Amino acid sequence: VHFGEWNPHYFRNPPGFSYMNAAWFPFWLQIQTPVYVPEWLGIDPLRLRPSTRVKATFLYRPFDLVAGARMLAALLGACTILWVFLLAREFVGKHLALGASALYTVSFLSVRDSHFATNDMAMAFWVTLAGWLMVKAYRGDRTRDWILASALGGIAVAMKYNAFPLLLALGVLRFLSLKKGEAPFSWLIYVRSCLLYGGVAVLTFLLICPFPFLDPSTFWNEIRDLSEKSQNQWSGQANIWSGWMLLDTLYTSEGGLTLLFALLGLGLACARWQWELILFPLLYSLLIMTHPLFFARFAIPLLPWLALLALLGIRETVGRWRCRNAGMGILLLLCLIQPLAKDLRFHALMRQTDTRIQCVHWFKTSVPEPVLIAAGMFGIPIPYRNVEPPWSTLLDTRFVLIDTLPTDELSRLDQLSYPLRYIALSHFDPFPGHWPEFLEERRQAVCRYLQTEKPIQVFSPFRDGWEGRVDVEDSYAPFRDLWSRSGPGPQIEIYQRS
């Protein structure tokens, strides 16, 4: 955008979050603490001078902008706490709504993904705000609230397409509000309402993402490609039903006790026909369950609603207790302990140096000779795109990526112009297989090719060594088994030609 090009030519994700970043970056560069670049990388200090200009920063210090995007995601996550309070206040009053806000505040998945420069926190921000107005509209039946909820729903979809179940929920709730009204139900009024509110949502989406009309061929080709990819699991994803992975993700993030109370709250809301509370979570969960592709961050929009449902479950549990307030506080505290402990453990892990950086540092400082090093793409830091060197290349130019090289064809490495002395094998390799048996096959082939028996160096993020568990989420940041880890990144084994 700062180069004068508004069309991203990429629409598998809508451009809303990118535009938010474009507006945020000029301010961020004025207040940021520049990212530290270690001297052992051997980069000319003149190329590392921080700048307050977005273009120069993008070309010469792109990681400063990544840090800015992460900060924006964190701010959006923090602001969502307020929307959770407003949403919960509609159901439980302002005092108990603080409990729902507390549950969302410590939610491990929300805290973890607030560290990422991805659009999921932005979608959750707008979805939760729109959801609060949707509840107000259903209960008060004011046109202003319906229009505002529709407009914010359109913005949420412009952040990420997965938000569209909110608009479906709006349509159903409008139907139910007309059915329960004092006036006789009229299909004409309902259709007019859908056209009005749907039109508002489409308008706000197109104001942010007008490319269905400005660049229709690229947009619809990208949407078609996105639809096809969503029908298949990602490379390395466990072959498990998405619905079960969604439930497992919520369990890992919130803890068993919170999830149990949330399921109790969901059952109570269903029994009481509280459609304004359950409709969006059910429709969104249905969307996730019917597509094989799954990442943990897909569960983020459910977290505000899960916090509210858990609070309702806690309130119902202590409803007949003699000391209700004390019981409420104790159960809420018990629900907060597990995700809070994970938050603190995650921060402790992320303060450690990633094994991929340790690997590059070792080669830079311990292997000065001009030899080639083979590695998988996910076993070393990935270069930035469309920026100036050295950030557009691997941090050590001696690396040769061998992700696409079949295990039984390692001998093709003999055709390289320089001798290949080392192979860095990570437990993310080979990524399409992503399972221990494939890794063991790769390891044995590497040992045969280099005529060696064991690695000369191992960088492990695990306390007691890798036990064969492979998790796609670890390629972003640790998510499961936090206490068995000592830091982020994959286990990397360095093999040397004998």
C-alpha positions as CSV (number, residue, x, y, z in Angstrom):
1,V,0.0,0.0,0.0
2,H,2.8,2.4,0.9
3,F,4.3,1.7,-2.6
4,G,1.1,3.0,-4.1
5,E,-0.4,-0.4,-4.9
6,W,-3.7,-1.1,-3.2
7,N,-4.4,-4.4,-5.0
8,P,-2.6,-7.2,-3.2
9,H,-3.3,-9.7,-6.1
10,Y,-3.8,-12.3,-3.4
11,F,-7.2,-13.0,-2.0
12,R,-7.0,-16.4,-0.2
13,N,-7.2,-14.1,2.8
14,P,-9.1,-10.8,2.4
15,P,-6.9,-7.6,2.6
16,G,-8.6,-6.0,5.7
17,F,-5.9,-6.8,8.2
18,S,-3.2,-5.7,5.7
19,Y,-4.9,-2.3,5.4
20,M,-5.1,-2.0,9.2
21,N,-1.4,-2.6,9.3
22,A,-0.7,-0.1,6.5
23,A,-2.5,2.5,8.6
24,W,-0.7,1.4,11.8
25,F,2.9,1.2,10.6
26,P,3.7,4.9,10.3
27,F,2.6,5.4,14.0
28,W,4.4,2.2,15.0
29,L,7.7,3.2,13.5
30,Q,7.6,6.4,15.6
31,I,7.3,4.5,19.0
32,Q,8.9,1.2,18.4
33,T,12.1,-0.2,19.9
34,P,13.9,-1.6,16.8
35,V,14.4,-5.3,16.6
36,Y,17.9,-6.3,17.7
37,V,20.1,-7.9,15.0
38,P,23.0,-9.9,16.4
39,E,26.5,-9.0,15.2
40,W,27.4,-12.6,14.4
41,L,25.3,-12.4,11.3
42,G,28.0,-10.2,9.8
43,I,25.7,-7.6,8.2
44,D,26.9,-4.1,7.4
45,P,25.7,-1.8,10.2
46,L,24.8,0.9,7.6
47,R,22.1,-1.5,6.2
48,L,20.6,-1.9,9.7
49,R,19.9,1.7,10.6
50,P,16.3,2.0,11.8
51,S,14.0,4.3,9.8
52,T,10.6,5.9,10.5
53,R,9.7,5.5,6.8
54,V,7.6,2.5,6.0
55,K,9.1,1.9,2.5
56,A,12.7,2.0,3.8
57,T,11.8,-0.3,6.7
58,F,10.1,-2.8,4.5
59,L,13.1,-3.1,2.2
60,Y,15.9,-3.0,4.7
61,R,14.4,-4.0,8.1
62,P,11.2,-5.9,7.4
63,F,11.2,-7.6,10.8
64,D,10.4,-4.2,12.4
65,L,7.1,-4.2,10.5
66,V,6.5,-7.8,11.5
67,A,6.9,-6.7,15.1
68,G,4.5,-3.9,14.4
69,A,1.9,-6.3,13.0
70,R,2.3,-8.5,16.0
71,M,1.8,-5.6,18.3
72,L,-1.4,-4.6,16.4
73,A,-2.7,-8.2,16.8
74,A,-1.9,-8.1,20.5
75,L,-3.7,-4.7,20.9
76,L,-6.8,-6.1,19.0
77,G,-6.7,-9.1,21.3
78,A,-6.6,-6.9,24.4
79,C,-9.4,-4.7,23.1
80,T,-11.6,-7.8,22.5
81,I,-11.6,-8.2,26.3
82,L,-13.9,-5.1,26.4
83,W,-16.2,-6.5,23.8
84,V,-16.4,-9.8,25.8
85,F,-17.5,-7.8,28.8
86,L,-20.2,-5.9,26.8
87,L,-21.4,-9.2,25.3
88,A,-21.5,-11.0,28.7
89,R,-23.3,-8.0,30.4
90,E,-26.3,-8.7,28.1
91,F,-26.7,-12.1,29.8
92,V,-25.3,-12.0,33.3
93,G,-25.0,-8.3,34.4
94,K,-21.9,-6.2,34.7
95,H,-20.5,-7.8,37.8
96,L,-20.5,-11.4,36.5
97,A,-19.5,-10.1,33.1
98,L,-16.1,-9.3,34.6
99,G,-15.7,-13.0,35.2
100,A,-16.2,-13.8,31.5
101,S,-13.7,-11.1,30.6
102,A,-11.2,-12.7,33.0
103,L,-11.7,-16.1,31.4
104,Y,-11.0,-14.6,27.9
105,T,-8.1,-12.6,29.2
106,V,-6.1,-15.7,30.2
107,S,-7.3,-17.8,27.3
108,F,-4.1,-19.5,26.2
109,L,-4.9,-19.7,22.5
110,S,-5.8,-16.0,22.4
111,V,-2.6,-15.1,24.3
112,R,-0.4,-17.3,22.1
113,D,-1.9,-16.2,18.7
114,S,-1.7,-12.5,19.8
115,H,2.0,-13.0,19.2
116,F,1.4,-13.7,15.5
117,A,1.1,-11.3,12.6
118,T,-2.0,-13.0,11.3
119,N,-5.6,-11.9,10.8
120,D,-7.3,-14.2,13.3
121,M,-7.2,-11.7,16.2
122,A,-8.5,-9.0,13.9
123,M,-11.4,-11.2,12.9
124,A,-12.2,-12.1,16.5
125,F,-12.1,-8.4,17.4
126,W,-14.8,-7.4,14.8
127,V,-16.8,-10.6,15.2
128,T,-17.2,-10.2,19.0
129,L,-18.1,-6.5,18.6
130,A,-20.7,-7.3,15.9
131,G,-21.9,-10.2,18.0
132,W,-22.6,-7.9,21.0
133,L,-24.6,-5.6,18.7
134,M,-26.4,-8.6,17.2
135,V,-27.6,-9.6,20.7
136,K,-28.7,-6.1,21.4
137,A,-30.6,-5.9,18.1
138,Y,-32.4,-9.2,18.7
139,R,-33.4,-8.2,22.2
140,G,-34.3,-4.6,21.5
141,D,-35.3,-4.9,17.9
142,R,-33.8,-1.5,17.0
143,T,-33.0,-0.9,13.4
144,R,-29.8,1.0,14.3
145,D,-28.4,-2.1,16.1
146,W,-29.3,-4.4,13.2
147,I,-27.5,-2.0,10.7
148,L,-24.5,-1.6,12.9
149,A,-24.2,-5.4,13.5
150,S,-24.5,-6.0,9.8
151,A,-21.8,-3.3,9.0
152,L,-19.4,-4.7,11.5
153,G,-20.1,-8.2,10.3
154,G,-19.1,-7.1,6.8
155,I,-15.8,-5.7,8.2
156,A,-15.2,-9.0,10.0
157,V,-15.5,-10.9,6.7
158,A,-13.1,-8.4,5.2
159,M,-10.6,-9.6,7.8
160,K,-11.2,-13.3,7.2
161,Y,-13.8,-15.1,5.2
162,N,-14.5,-17.5,8.1
163,A,-16.5,-14.8,9.8
164,F,-19.5,-15.2,7.4
165,P,-21.4,-17.5,9.8
166,L,-22.0,-14.3,11.8
167,L,-24.0,-12.9,8.9
168,L,-26.0,-16.1,8.7
169,A,-26.7,-15.8,12.4
170,L,-28.0,-12.3,11.8
171,G,-30.4,-13.4,9.2
172,V,-31.8,-16.2,11.3
173,L,-32.1,-14.0,14.4
174,R,-33.9,-11.4,12.3
175,F,-36.4,-14.1,11.3
176,L,-36.9,-15.2,14.9
177,S,-37.3,-11.6,16.1
178,L,-40.1,-11.1,13.6
179,K,-41.7,-14.3,14.6
180,K,-41.8,-13.5,18.3
181,G,-43.0,-9.9,17.8
182,E,-46.5,-8.7,18.6
183,A,-47.3,-8.0,14.9
184,P,-48.1,-10.9,12.6
185,F,-45.1,-12.3,10.8
186,S,-44.6,-11.0,7.3
187,W,-42.3,-12.5,4.7
188,L,-42.2,-9.3,2.9
189,I,-40.8,-7.4,5.9
190,Y,-38.3,-10.2,6.5
191,V,-37.1,-10.2,2.9
192,R,-36.8,-6.4,3.0
193,S,-34.8,-6.6,6.2
194,C,-32.5,-9.2,4.7
195,L,-31.9,-7.1,1.7
196,L,-31.2,-4.0,3.8
197,Y,-28.9,-5.6,6.3
198,G,-27.3,-7.9,3.9
199,G,-26.7,-5.0,1.6
200,V,-25.0,-3.0,4.4
201,A,-22.7,-6.0,5.1
202,V,-21.8,-6.4,1.4
203,L,-21.2,-2.7,1.1
204,T,-18.8,-2.5,4.1
205,F,-17.0,-5.6,2.8
206,L,-16.7,-4.0,-0.7
207,L,-15.5,-0.7,0.8
208,I,-12.5,-2.6,2.2
209,C,-12.2,-5.3,-0.5
210,P,-13.6,-4.0,-3.8
211,F,-11.7,-6.4,-5.9
212,P,-14.6,-8.7,-6.8
213,F,-15.3,-5.9,-9.2
214,L,-12.0,-4.2,-9.7
215,D,-10.0,-7.4,-10.3
216,P,-12.6,-10.1,-10.8
217,S,-10.5,-12.7,-12.6
218,T,-7.8,-12.7,-9.9
219,F,-10.3,-12.5,-7.0
220,W,-12.5,-15.4,-8.2
221,N,-9.6,-17.6,-9.2
222,E,-8.1,-17.1,-5.7
223,I,-11.5,-17.9,-4.1
224,R,-11.8,-21.0,-6.3
225,D,-8.3,-22.1,-5.2
226,L,-9.0,-21.4,-1.6
227,S,-12.2,-23.5,-1.8
228,E,-10.2,-26.4,-3.3
229,K,-7.5,-26.2,-0.7
230,S,-10.0,-26.1,2.2
231,Q,-11.2,-29.5,1.1
232,N,-7.9,-31.1,1.9
233,Q,-5.7,-31.3,5.0
234,W,-2.6,-29.3,5.2
235,S,0.8,-31.1,4.8
236,G,1.5,-32.6,8.1
237,Q,-1.9,-32.2,9.6
238,A,-3.1,-35.1,11.7
239,N,-5.7,-37.3,9.9
240,I,-8.4,-36.6,12.5
241,W,-11.9,-35.2,12.1
242,S,-11.8,-31.4,12.3
243,G,-14.6,-31.4,14.9
244,W,-12.5,-33.5,17.2
245,M,-9.4,-31.3,16.6
246,L,-11.6,-28.2,17.4
247,L,-12.7,-29.7,20.7
248,D,-9.1,-30.8,21.5
249,T,-7.9,-27.3,20.7
250,L,-10.4,-25.7,23.1
251,Y,-9.5,-28.2,25.8
252,T,-5.8,-27.5,25.3
253,S,-6.4,-23.7,25.4
254,E,-8.9,-23.4,28.2
255,G,-8.5,-26.5,30.3
256,G,-10.9,-29.3,31.0
257,L,-12.8,-27.5,33.8
258,T,-13.6,-24.4,31.7
259,L,-14.6,-26.5,28.8
260,L,-16.9,-28.6,31.0
261,F,-18.6,-25.6,32.4
262,A,-18.9,-24.1,28.8
263,L,-20.6,-27.3,27.6
264,L,-23.0,-27.1,30.6
265,G,-23.7,-23.5,29.7
266,L,-24.3,-24.4,26.1
267,G,-26.8,-27.1,27.2
268,L,-28.6,-24.7,29.4
269,A,-28.7,-22.0,26.6
270,C,-30.1,-24.6,24.2
271,A,-32.7,-25.8,26.8
272,R,-33.8,-22.1,27.2
273,W,-33.8,-21.4,23.5
274,Q,-31.4,-18.6,23.8
275,W,-30.7,-18.3,20.1
276,E,-28.9,-15.0,20.3
277,L,-26.3,-16.8,22.5
278,I,-25.8,-20.1,20.7
279,L,-26.5,-19.4,17.0
280,F,-23.1,-18.0,16.0
281,P,-21.0,-20.5,18.0
282,L,-23.0,-23.4,16.5
283,L,-22.9,-22.1,12.9
284,Y,-19.2,-21.3,13.1
285,S,-18.4,-24.8,14.7
286,L,-20.4,-26.4,11.9
287,L,-18.2,-24.6,9.3
288,I,-15.0,-25.8,10.9
289,M,-16.3,-29.4,11.3
290,T,-17.3,-29.7,7.7
291,H,-13.8,-28.8,6.3
292,P,-10.8,-31.1,6.6
293,L,-8.3,-28.2,6.8
294,F,-7.7,-27.2,10.4
295,F,-5.3,-25.0,12.4
296,A,-5.6,-24.2,16.1
297,R,-6.2,-20.5,15.4
298,F,-9.5,-21.4,13.6
299,A,-10.9,-21.7,17.1
300,I,-10.2,-18.1,18.2
301,P,-13.6,-16.6,17.2
302,L,-15.3,-19.1,19.6
303,L,-13.3,-18.1,22.6
304,P,-15.4,-15.0,23.7
305,W,-18.6,-17.1,23.5
306,L,-16.9,-20.0,25.3
307,A,-15.9,-17.7,28.1
308,L,-19.5,-16.5,28.4
309,L,-20.9,-20.0,28.3
310,A,-18.5,-21.2,30.9
311,L,-19.6,-18.4,33.2
312,L,-23.2,-19.4,32.7
313,G,-22.3,-23.0,33.6
314,I,-20.5,-21.8,36.7
315,R,-23.4,-19.7,37.8
316,E,-25.8,-22.5,37.3
317,T,-23.6,-24.9,39.3
318,V,-23.4,-22.6,42.4
319,G,-27.1,-21.5,42.0
320,R,-28.3,-23.7,45.0
321,W,-25.1,-23.4,47.1
322,R,-25.5,-21.6,50.4
323,C,-22.4,-19.4,49.8
324,R,-23.0,-18.7,46.1
325,N,-20.6,-15.7,45.8
326,A,-17.8,-17.6,47.4
327,G,-18.5,-20.7,45.3
328,M,-18.6,-18.6,42.2
329,G,-15.2,-17.0,43.0
330,I,-13.6,-20.4,43.8
331,L,-14.8,-22.1,40.6
332,L,-13.8,-19.1,38.5
333,L,-10.4,-19.1,40.1
334,L,-10.0,-22.8,39.4
335,C,-10.9,-22.2,35.7
336,L,-8.3,-19.4,35.5
337,I,-5.4,-21.4,36.9
338,Q,-4.7,-23.8,34.0
339,P,-4.7,-21.3,31.1
340,L,-2.8,-18.7,33.2
341,A,-0.1,-21.3,34.0
342,K,0.2,-22.0,30.2
343,D,0.4,-18.3,29.4
344,L,3.3,-17.9,31.8
345,R,5.0,-21.1,30.6
346,F,4.6,-20.0,27.0
347,H,6.2,-16.6,27.7
348,A,9.1,-18.3,29.4
349,L,9.6,-20.6,26.4
350,M,9.4,-17.8,23.8
351,R,12.1,-15.9,25.7
352,Q,14.5,-18.6,24.7
353,T,16.4,-18.7,21.4
354,D,14.6,-20.6,18.7
355,T,16.5,-23.8,17.7
356,R,16.6,-22.5,14.1
357,I,18.5,-19.4,15.1
358,Q,20.8,-21.6,17.2
359,C,21.5,-23.7,14.1
360,V,22.4,-20.7,12.0
361,H,24.6,-19.3,14.7
362,W,26.5,-22.5,15.1
363,F,27.2,-22.7,11.3
364,K,28.2,-19.0,11.2
365,T,30.6,-19.2,14.1
366,S,31.8,-22.8,14.0
367,V,32.0,-23.6,10.3
368,P,33.7,-20.8,8.5
369,E,34.8,-22.8,5.4
370,P,33.0,-22.3,2.1
371,V,31.0,-25.6,2.0
372,L,27.4,-26.2,1.2
373,I,24.8,-27.1,3.9
374,A,21.6,-28.9,3.0
375,A,18.5,-28.3,5.1
376,G,14.7,-28.4,5.0
377,M,12.8,-25.1,4.7
378,F,11.1,-25.4,8.1
379,G,14.4,-26.3,9.8
380,I,16.0,-22.9,9.3
381,P,14.7,-19.3,9.3
382,I,12.7,-18.6,6.1
383,P,13.7,-15.5,4.1
384,Y,11.4,-12.5,3.5
385,R,10.0,-11.9,0.0
386,N,10.3,-8.8,-2.2
387,V,12.8,-7.1,0.1
388,E,16.4,-6.1,-0.3
389,P,19.3,-8.5,0.5
390,P,20.3,-10.0,2.9
391,W,16.7,-10.5,4.1
392,S,15.6,-11.9,0.7
393,T,18.1,-14.7,1.1
394,L,18.8,-17.3,3.7
395,L,20.7,-16.0,6.7
396,D,23.6,-18.2,5.7
397,T,24.0,-18.3,1.9
398,R,25.7,-21.7,2.1
399,F,22.3,-23.3,2.8
400,V,20.7,-25.4,0.1
401,L,17.0,-26.2,0.5
402,I,16.2,-29.9,-0.1
403,D,12.5,-30.0,0.8
404,T,11.5,-31.2,-2.7
405,L,14.3,-33.7,-3.0
406,P,13.0,-37.3,-2.5
407,T,14.7,-39.3,0.2
408,D,16.0,-41.9,-2.3
409,E,17.6,-39.2,-4.5
410,L,20.0,-37.6,-2.1
411,S,22.8,-38.6,-4.4
412,R,21.7,-35.8,-6.7
413,L,23.4,-33.4,-4.2
414,D,26.8,-34.6,-5.7
415,Q,26.0,-32.5,-8.8
416,L,26.3,-29.2,-6.8
417,S,29.1,-26.9,-7.8
418,Y,30.6,-26.8,-4.3
419,P,31.1,-29.8,-2.0
420,L,28.2,-30.6,0.4
421,R,29.6,-31.2,3.8
422,Y,26.7,-31.0,6.2
423,I,23.0,-31.8,6.3
424,A,20.7,-30.2,8.9
425,L,17.8,-32.5,9.5
426,S,14.9,-31.2,11.6
427,H,11.9,-33.1,12.9
428,F,9.7,-31.0,10.6
429,D,11.3,-32.9,7.7
430,P,10.1,-34.2,5.4
431,F,7.2,-31.8,5.9
432,P,4.7,-33.6,3.6
433,G,5.0,-36.7,5.7
434,H,5.5,-35.0,9.0
435,W,5.5,-38.3,10.9
436,P,8.2,-40.1,12.9
437,E,8.5,-43.1,10.4
438,F,9.1,-40.8,7.5
439,L,11.7,-38.8,9.5
440,E,13.5,-42.0,10.5
441,E,13.6,-43.1,6.9
442,R,15.1,-39.7,6.0
443,R,17.6,-39.9,8.8
444,Q,18.8,-43.3,7.7
445,A,19.2,-42.1,4.1
446,V,21.2,-39.0,5.3
447,C,23.5,-41.2,7.3
448,R,24.1,-43.5,4.3
449,Y,24.7,-40.6,2.0
450,L,27.2,-38.9,4.3
451,Q,28.7,-42.1,5.5
452,T,28.2,-41.3,9.1
453,E,26.4,-42.9,12.0
454,K,25.2,-40.1,14.3
455,P,24.9,-36.3,14.3
456,I,27.8,-34.1,15.4
457,Q,25.4,-31.5,16.9
458,V,21.8,-31.5,18.1
459,F,19.7,-28.5,18.9
460,S,16.6,-29.7,20.8
461,P,13.7,-27.7,22.2
462,F,12.7,-30.7,24.4
463,R,13.9,-31.3,27.9
464,D,14.4,-35.1,27.5
465,G,14.9,-35.3,23.8
466,W,12.3,-35.7,21.1
467,E,9.9,-38.6,21.7
468,G,8.4,-38.8,18.3
469,R,5.5,-36.4,18.7
470,V,5.1,-34.1,15.7
471,D,2.7,-31.1,15.9
472,V,2.0,-28.8,13.0
473,E,1.3,-26.0,15.5
474,D,5.0,-26.2,16.7
475,S,6.0,-24.7,13.3
476,Y,4.4,-21.4,14.6
477,A,5.0,-21.6,18.3
478,P,4.6,-24.2,21.0
479,F,1.0,-25.1,21.8
480,R,0.9,-28.6,23.4
481,D,3.2,-30.3,25.9
482,L,4.6,-27.0,27.1
483,W,6.3,-28.5,30.1
484,S,8.2,-31.1,28.1
485,R,9.9,-28.3,26.1
486,S,12.8,-25.9,26.9
487,G,12.2,-23.5,24.0
488,P,10.6,-23.0,20.6
489,G,11.5,-24.5,17.2
490,P,12.1,-28.1,15.9
491,Q,14.7,-30.5,17.0
492,I,17.6,-30.1,14.5
493,E,20.3,-32.7,14.0
494,I,23.6,-31.8,12.2
495,Y,25.2,-34.5,10.2
496,Q,28.7,-34.2,8.7
497,R,30.3,-36.1,5.8
498,S,32.9,-38.4,7.3
